[in-house]
Amino acid sequence: MKKMNKALSVLVCLVLLFALCLSGCGSTAAPETTAAQTTPVETTAAAQTDSTEDAQESNVLGEGNTVFTLTVTDLDGKETSFEIHTDKKTVGEALLELELIAGEEGQYGLYVTTVNGITLDWDKDGKYWAFYIDGEYATTSLDLTDITPGTTYSLKAE
């Protein structure tokens, strides 16, 4: 009788174990995420926990048929990349619409003072946002630069 109870107990345990495994026991799949769930966040020194200063984040923003890349480099050298989708004509229009930049109108076009939530003031700290096109210092302001699909535009704190 004891042998039969022991065998029955082992059999019940095996059946339960098998049932648990069929219902997803040990599943290690990560939950799926979509681009809509990705939200760019303001970069602050306290939020930077990466061990490498040149770690990049990538965010997809906007809607439209024209696509370009914007790379923002803050004063600490941290880069954040954005894939911009837009139907606007100029880089400035697209970035203003997405509220990635803010600035004031100057004699040479839009003078950018804030990028991705970071404000620089030349008069206070001698720093400004430099605009680059495919790694070359731009000779036009963002609002006067027509978007060329596939081009990488950069704003660097300098």
N, C-alpha and C positions, 0 to 999 in steps of 0.2 A: 504494500500500500504506500509506504514512504517513497519507493522508487517511482511509482506512478505519479504521486503528487509532485515530486521533484521534476520529472519529465514534463508534466503538464505545465508547471511554472516556467520552465525554460521555454517551452513552446509558446506560451502566452507572451513572454518577454520578447521573443523573436518576432512574433506577429506584430506587436506594438512598435518595435523598432523599425520593422519594414514599413509599417503604415506611416510613421513619422518621416521617414526618408522620402516616401512618395509624396508627402505633402509639402516638401520644400526644405526639409531639415538640412542644414549645412550649406544652403544657398549663399554664395558670396558675391552675387552680382550687385554692382552699385546701382543706385537709383538713376534712371535716365534724367538728363537735363536738356533743356532746349535753349536756343539763343535768346528766346524771350525771357528766360529766367536769369540771364546774365545782366547785371546792372553795374555800370561803371561807378566807382566810388572815388571820393575825393582822397587824394594821397596826402597823408601827413606823416611826420617823422615817427609819431607814436604807432601808426598803423603799419609801418614797415618792419616786418619781422623776418624778411628773407636774409639768408646768410650771405648772398651775393648781391652786391650793389647794382649790378647790371641785369638783374632778373627782369623779364618783361611780362607784362600782362597784356592780354589781347581782348578787345571788346568790339562787337559788331553793333553799329549804330545807324539809325535812319532807314529810310525807304527810298528807293529810286533805282533808275537804270544805270547811273554812273557810279563807279566804285573807285575809291582811292584810299591810300593808307596815310594816316596821320600818326606821327610818333612825337610824344611829348617827353622832354627830358627836364626834370626838376633840378634845383640847385645842388642836390645831393648826388646827381648823376643817375637817378632811377628813371628808367624809361617805361612809358605806358604806350602801347600801340592800339590804335583804333582803326577798324575797317569801316569806312564811311560809305554809305549808300545814299545817293541824293539825285534830285532832278534839277538842282540849282546850277547856275552857270559858273560862279566863282567859288574859290576855296572859302573866302570870307563869308559869303552868303550861307554856304552849307554849314560851317561851324557855328555861326551865329544862330541859325535855325535850331541846331541841336544843343544850344547853350553851352558849348564847350569853350567858347571864348567870349570876352567882353572887352570893350575898349572905348576909345573916343576918336572922333574924326579929327584928323590933322591935315596939314597942308599937302602931305604925300599919300593920303589915304587913311585907312583905319590904323590907329596906333593901339596895338593889343596890350592890355594891362593885366588881364586875368585869363589863365588857361587852366582848364580842368579844376577849377576852384582855387588855384594858387595865384595870388596877386603880387606883382612886382612893381616897385615904384622907383624909377631912376632918381628922382629928386631926394628920396629918403635913404635908399640903400645902394644906389649906383648899379642896379640890376635891371635888365629888361628881357623881353621875349624876342629872340632872334628867329627869323623865318628862313627856312631852307627848302630848296626844291631838289630832290634826288641828291642830297648831300652837299649841294652848292648854295652859298649864301644868296638869297633872293634879292633881285634888284627892284622888285615891285612889292607893294603891300598885298596882304591876303585878299582884300576886297577888289583889287585890280588884277588878280591872277586867275585866269580862266583855268578850270579843272581839265587836266589831261588824264583820262582813265589809265589806271595802272601806275601812275606816278606816286612816289612817296614824298609827302610834305612833312616837314618837321618844325616844331616850335621848341626852342631850347632856351632855358634860363641861363643868361650870361651876365 
